[in-house]
Amino acid sequence: MSAIEPVSIAILAKAPTPGFAKTRLIPALGAEGAASFQQSLTTRAVETACAAATGPVTLWGAPDATHVAFAAFRARGIRLMQQPNGDLGARMLAALAATKGPALVIGTDCPVLGSDDLRTAAEMLRDGTNVVLFPAEDGGYVLIGARRAQAALFADMTWSTPQVMAETRRRLRQAKLTWQEPVTLWDVDRPEDLHRLQACGLGGLLP
């Protein structure tokens, strides 16, 4: 019986520094509260990735992977890497390119993302799909996975706009890559998202 192909998971995370993390939530939570919330989101993302058990988990920290808030994750066997300079696309591409096999890249802003979702995405890559994406309700995406890094999906993209997912699909078609979108999820970016978080039973993440 052949071994199951590992699918690595890379988590892009900001250090929970007041004034740096979750800045759009500062009006609702305050700078300290937003930073505390960022730490809770990062912990949840790490726990979700570890529970998925699809392959090695790496946390890519910004601006510095040696931030004290990340140290506890190393003790759990999580590899810590520093996010490179560049836009979001450059950082996601670096995370994908750092692994020799298929990989998933997630952030920390989608606490409704579950371990089963990650296993589903990993299985799609194992089955030969070139790329897997979880669209976000706001027009972006909360997960991208690939059997190998695809630079064309990340270069010269205008990030954090409602057109990101549509433009990514256009590039996938242009590159003649196969892809799947098994689920659409939502992330926590604005104060109004906090009410939705509470309504779905995840209010314990809030400070």
C-alpha positions in Angstrom: 0.0 0.0 0.0 1.6 3.3 -1.1 2.0 6.2 1.4 -0.3 9.1 1.2 1.3 12.1 -0.5 1.9 14.8 2.1 0.4 18.2 1.4 2.2 21.0 3.3 0.2 23.9 4.9 1.7 27.4 5.1 0.1 30.0 7.3 0.8 33.6 6.7 0.5 35.5 10.0 1.1 39.0 11.3 2.7 39.5 14.7 0.1 40.6 17.2 1.5 44.1 17.6 -0.9 46.9 18.6 -1.3 49.2 15.7 0.1 46.6 13.2 -2.4 43.8 13.4 -6.1 43.9 12.4 -6.0 47.6 12.0 -9.5 47.8 10.5 -10.9 46.4 13.7 -9.2 49.0 16.0 -12.3 51.2 16.0 -14.3 48.3 17.5 -11.6 46.6 19.6 -8.9 49.2 20.3 -5.3 48.6 19.3 -4.6 46.2 22.2 -7.8 44.3 21.6 -7.1 44.0 17.9 -3.7 42.6 18.6 -5.1 40.1 21.1 -7.6 39.0 18.5 -4.8 38.5 16.0 -3.1 36.2 18.4 -6.3 34.2 18.9 -6.8 33.9 15.2 -3.2 32.8 14.6 -3.5 30.1 17.3 -6.8 28.9 15.8 -5.2 28.7 12.3 -2.2 26.7 13.6 -4.5 24.3 15.6 -6.7 23.8 12.5 -3.8 23.1 10.3 -2.2 20.7 12.7 -5.5 18.9 13.2 -5.9 18.5 9.5 -2.8 16.3 9.5 -2.2 16.6 5.7 1.6 17.3 6.0 4.1 19.7 7.6 2.9 23.0 8.9 4.9 26.2 8.5 4.1 29.6 10.0 5.3 32.5 7.9 5.6 35.5 10.3 5.6 39.2 9.6 7.4 41.4 10.1 9.7 39.1 12.0 9.3 35.3 12.5 11.3 35.6 15.8 8.5 37.6 17.5 7.9 36.3 20.9 4.2 35.5 20.1 5.3 32.9 17.6 7.8 31.1 19.9 5.2 28.8 21.4 4.4 27.3 18.0 7.9 26.1 17.4 7.6 24.0 20.5 4.6 22.3 18.8 6.8 21.3 15.8 5.8 24.2 13.6 8.5 25.5 11.4 8.8 29.3 11.6 9.8 31.3 8.5 9.9 35.1 7.9 7.7 36.5 5.2 9.8 38.0 2.4 9.5 41.6 1.2 7.0 42.3 -1.5 3.2 42.3 -1.9 0.8 39.6 -0.8 1.3 37.7 -4.0 5.1 37.6 -3.6 4.7 36.3 -0.1 2.2 33.5 -1.0 4.3 32.5 -3.9 7.4 32.2 -1.7 5.4 30.0 0.7 4.3 27.7 -2.1 7.8 27.6 -3.7 9.4 26.7 -0.3 8.0 23.2 -0.5 9.0 20.4 -2.9 5.5 19.0 -3.2 1.9 20.2 -3.1 1.0 22.8 -0.6 -1.8 24.9 0.8 -1.5 28.6 1.8 -3.9 30.2 4.3 -4.0 33.3 6.3 -5.4 33.8 9.8 -8.5 35.9 9.0 -10.9 33.0 8.3 -11.6 31.3 11.6 -14.6 29.4 10.0 -12.0 27.4 7.9 -12.0 23.9 9.4 -9.7 20.9 9.4 -12.1 19.0 7.1 -11.9 21.9 4.6 -8.1 21.6 4.6 -8.3 17.8 4.1 -10.7 18.3 1.2 -8.3 20.7 -0.5 -5.3 18.4 0.1 -7.2 15.5 -1.4 -8.0 17.5 -4.6 -4.3 18.2 -5.1 -3.4 14.6 -4.5 -6.0 13.6 -7.1 -4.1 15.7 -9.7 -6.0 19.1 -9.7 -3.4 21.8 -10.4 -4.9 24.4 -8.1 -7.5 24.5 -5.4 -9.1 27.8 -4.2 -11.6 28.7 -1.5 -13.2 31.9 -2.7 -14.1 34.6 -0.1 -17.5 36.3 -0.1 -15.8 39.6 -0.6 -14.3 38.6 -4.0 -10.9 37.4 -2.8 -9.9 34.0 -1.5 -9.1 32.5 1.9 -7.0 29.5 0.6 -5.0 28.7 -2.4 -3.3 25.4 -2.9 -1.2 24.1 -5.8 0.7 21.0 -6.8 3.6 23.4 -7.7 4.1 27.1 -7.4 2.4 29.0 -10.3 4.0 32.5 -10.5 1.5 33.7 -13.1 -1.3 33.6 -10.5 0.4 36.1 -8.2 2.4 38.6 -10.2 1.1 42.1 -10.8 -2.2 41.5 -9.0 -4.1 44.3 -7.3 -4.8 42.6 -4.0 -7.5 43.3 -1.4 -10.1 44.2 -4.1 -13.4 42.4 -5.1 -11.8 41.4 -8.4 -9.1 39.1 -7.1 -10.9 35.9 -7.5 -12.3 36.7 -10.9 -8.8 37.7 -12.1 -7.3 34.6 -10.7 -9.9 32.5 -12.6 -9.0 34.3 -15.8 -5.3 33.6 -15.2 -6.0 29.9 -14.5 -7.9 29.6 -17.8 -5.1 31.4 -19.7 -2.5 29.1 -18.2 -4.7 26.1 -19.0 -4.6 24.9 -15.4 -7.2 22.7 -13.8 -8.7 24.0 -10.6 -11.5 23.4 -8.1 -13.4 25.7 -5.7 -15.1 23.3 -3.2 -16.4 26.0 -0.8 -16.9 29.7 -0.4 -16.1 31.2 3.1 -15.8 34.6 4.7 -13.1 36.3 6.7 -13.1 38.7 9.5 -11.9 42.2 8.4 -14.5 44.7 9.4 -16.3 45.5 12.7 -19.6 44.1 11.4 -17.9 40.8 10.9 -17.4 40.5 14.7 -21.2 40.1 15.1 -21.2 37.3 12.6 -18.3 35.6 14.4 -20.3 35.6 17.6 -23.4 34.4 15.9 -21.6 31.3 14.5 -20.3 30.3 17.9 -16.7 31.7 17.6 -17.1 34.7 19.9 -14.6 33.1 22.3 -11.9 34.2 20.0 -12.7 37.9 20.8 -10.8 39.7 23.5 
